[in-house]
Amino acid sequence: MADHVTSVSTITLDGAKLVADTALDTARDHGLAVCVAVVNATGNLVLVHRMDGVVEIALENAIAKANAAITFKRDTGALSDYFQQDNSLGPPMTSRPHILAVEGGEPLKTSAGTVVGALGISGAKHAEDVVCSKAAAEAFAAAS
């Protein structure tokens, strides 16, 4: 039986709160308004925080960035670069409504490198979103 069953390590609500708090603190430090979405290892939404004043589309985009990061187990900036290099994959993947391959999505890894979830940040410029997402992912890894 053990050969037919696997266990999945996944982020907890407390882990998701750490990620969101770090992302929001980073956004505030940079004078930004963003939305942060955290999904677990199976891509289910764990937590969303939306700052006051963030554009409406940011919620949908943050979730789509988190979905992209967990689906492909890589940050969405690298994923965007990959899709641009391989044109056979880019259009089919980036046209899906739940996948957004632009900067601001990060897989969440433990200090041992296990992917246990992902986050997406949206609401500012992509280069600003990624500052928040990287800070949050690094804080999570350091605490795990």
One Martini backbone bead per residue (centre of mass of N, CA, C, O) as a GRO file, in nm:
protein
  144
    1MET     BB    1   0.056   0.063  -0.020
    2ALA     BB    2   0.294   0.271   0.006
    3ASP     BB    3   0.343   0.272  -0.316
    4HIS     BB    4   0.035   0.428  -0.353
    5VAL     BB    5   0.134   0.661  -0.154
    6THR     BB    6   0.124   1.013  -0.081
    7SER     BB    7   0.257   1.300   0.051
    8VAL     BB    8   0.171   1.646   0.132
    9SER     BB    9   0.328   1.937   0.151
   10THR     BB   10   0.192   2.228   0.323
   11ILE     BB   11   0.069   2.518   0.384
   12THR     BB   12  -0.021   2.720   0.631
   13LEU     BB   13  -0.185   2.973   0.766
   14ASP     BB   14   0.058   3.091   0.915
   15GLY     BB   15   0.239   3.095   0.663
   16ALA     BB   16   0.053   3.281   0.495
   17LYS     BB   17   0.068   3.521   0.693
   18LEU     BB   18   0.369   3.571   0.669
   19VAL     BB   19   0.368   3.631   0.371
   20ALA     BB   20   0.163   3.864   0.372
   21ASP     BB   21   0.300   4.049   0.576
   22THR     BB   22   0.561   4.086   0.417
   23ALA     BB   23   0.438   4.198   0.157
   24LEU     BB   24   0.290   4.443   0.286
   25ASP     BB   25   0.533   4.574   0.420
   26THR     BB   26   0.690   4.617   0.160
   27ALA     BB   27   0.484   4.790   0.020
   28ARG     BB   28   0.476   5.017   0.227
   29ASP     BB   29   0.784   5.087   0.212
   30HIS     BB   30   0.718   5.161  -0.118
   31GLY     BB   31   0.427   5.289  -0.163
   32LEU     BB   32   0.221   5.046  -0.201
   33ALA     BB   33  -0.056   4.878  -0.371
   34VAL     BB   34  -0.171   4.545  -0.290
   35CYS     BB   35  -0.210   4.202  -0.375
   36VAL     BB   36  -0.237   3.888  -0.192
   37ALA     BB   37  -0.175   3.543  -0.283
   38VAL     BB   38  -0.233   3.214  -0.135
   39VAL     BB   39  -0.126   2.886  -0.207
   40ASN     BB   40  -0.115   2.565  -0.208
   41ALA     BB   41   0.020   2.268  -0.327
   42THR     BB   42  -0.277   2.231  -0.494
   43GLY     BB   43  -0.395   2.541  -0.557
   44ASN     BB   44  -0.535   2.642  -0.306
   45LEU     BB   45  -0.682   2.883  -0.143
   46VAL     BB   46  -0.584   3.052   0.166
   47LEU     BB   47  -0.509   3.368   0.095
   48VAL     BB   48  -0.628   3.718   0.106
   49HIS     BB   49  -0.491   4.047   0.041
   50ARG     BB   50  -0.628   4.387   0.029
   51MET     BB   51  -0.544   4.688  -0.029
   52ASP     BB   52  -0.594   4.997  -0.015
   53GLY     BB   53  -0.626   5.125  -0.349
   54VAL     BB   54  -0.636   4.892  -0.523
   55VAL     BB   55  -0.682   4.757  -0.802
   56GLU     BB   56  -0.926   4.543  -0.902
   57ILE     BB   57  -0.749   4.333  -1.082
   58ALA     BB   58  -0.543   4.230  -0.864
   59LEU     BB   59  -0.683   3.981  -0.755
   60GLU     BB   60  -0.684   3.807  -1.010
   61ASN     BB   61  -0.375   3.831  -1.066
   62ALA     BB   62  -0.264   3.709  -0.804
   63ILE     BB   63  -0.392   3.431  -0.840
   64ALA     BB   64  -0.264   3.371  -1.123
   65LYS     BB   65   0.030   3.382  -1.023
   66ALA     BB   66   0.009   3.159  -0.812
   67ASN     BB   67  -0.083   2.938  -1.008
   68ALA     BB   68   0.167   2.946  -1.187
   69ALA     BB   69   0.382   2.886  -0.967
   70ILE     BB   70   0.262   2.603  -0.883
   71THR     BB   71   0.238   2.460  -1.156
   72PHE     BB   72   0.567   2.525  -1.237
   73LYS     BB   73   0.770   2.573  -0.997
   74ARG     BB   74   0.802   2.897  -1.058
   75ASP     BB   75   0.873   3.191  -1.136
   76THR     BB   76   0.703   3.421  -1.340
   77GLY     BB   77   0.945   3.552  -1.478
   78ALA     BB   78   1.077   3.287  -1.580
   79LEU     BB   79   0.825   3.189  -1.726
   80SER     BB   80   0.809   3.415  -1.931
   81ASP     BB   81   1.083   3.362  -2.059
   82TYR     BB   82   1.022   3.072  -2.147
   83PHE     BB   83   0.776   3.136  -2.330
   84GLN     BB   84   0.941   3.322  -2.526
   85GLN     BB   85   1.141   3.092  -2.621
   86ASP     BB   86   0.871   2.899  -2.638
   87ASN     BB   87   0.616   2.942  -2.857
   88SER     BB   88   0.453   2.669  -2.810
   89LEU     BB   89   0.372   2.750  -2.503
   90GLY     BB   90   0.282   3.036  -2.446
   91PRO     BB   91  -0.008   3.077  -2.567
   92PRO     BB   92  -0.151   2.833  -2.426
   93MET     BB   93  -0.081   2.930  -2.131
   94THR     BB   94  -0.147   3.253  -2.134
   95SER     BB   95  -0.466   3.202  -2.215
   96ARG     BB   96  -0.525   3.126  -1.940
   97PRO     BB   97  -0.715   3.252  -1.677
   98HIS     BB   98  -0.520   3.113  -1.428
   99ILE     BB   99  -0.265   3.234  -1.592
  100LEU     BB  100   0.025   3.446  -1.491
  101ALA     BB  101   0.331   3.539  -1.674
  102VAL     BB  102   0.441   3.755  -1.445
  103GLU     BB  103   0.568   3.934  -1.229
  104GLY     BB  104   0.486   3.812  -0.873
  105GLY     BB  105   0.552   3.501  -0.866
  106GLU     BB  106   0.596   3.240  -0.606
  107PRO     BB  107   0.736   2.989  -0.476
  108LEU     BB  108   0.706   2.797  -0.176
  109LYS     BB  109   0.985   2.725   0.030
  110THR     BB  110   1.167   2.549   0.207
  111SER     BB  111   1.483   2.515   0.329
  112ALA     BB  112   1.486   2.225   0.163
  113GLY     BB  113   1.297   2.290  -0.118
  114THR     BB  114   0.999   2.255  -0.066
  115VAL     BB  115   0.699   2.279  -0.223
  116VAL     BB  116   0.398   2.438  -0.044
  117GLY     BB  117   0.349   2.684  -0.247
  118ALA     BB  118   0.210   3.017  -0.334
  119LEU     BB  119   0.252   3.348  -0.473
  120GLY     BB  120   0.074   3.662  -0.538
  121ILE     BB  121   0.140   3.984  -0.692
  122SER     BB  122  -0.071   4.283  -0.718
  123GLY     BB  123  -0.088   4.659  -0.829
  124ALA     BB  124   0.173   4.713  -0.956
  125LYS     BB  125   0.444   4.699  -1.092
  126HIS     BB  126   0.613   4.426  -1.172
  127ALA     BB  127   0.887   4.520  -1.038
  128GLU     BB  128   0.732   4.567  -0.762
  129ASP     BB  129   0.596   4.299  -0.708
  130VAL     BB  130   0.867   4.132  -0.690
  131VAL     BB  131   0.974   4.254  -0.432
  132CYS     BB  132   0.745   4.136  -0.255
  133SER     BB  133   0.761   3.833  -0.334
  134LYS     BB  134   1.058   3.779  -0.257
  135ALA     BB  135   1.044   3.862   0.040
  136ALA     BB  136   0.828   3.651   0.119
  137ALA     BB  137   0.975   3.393   0.027
  138GLU     BB  138   1.229   3.435   0.203
  139ALA     BB  139   1.086   3.442   0.478
  140PHE     BB  140   0.967   3.161   0.461
  141ALA     BB  141   1.228   2.997   0.429
  142ALA     BB  142   1.362   3.102   0.695
  143ALA     BB  143   1.107   2.983   0.879
  144SER     BB  144   1.122   2.660   0.767
   0.00000   0.00000   0.00000
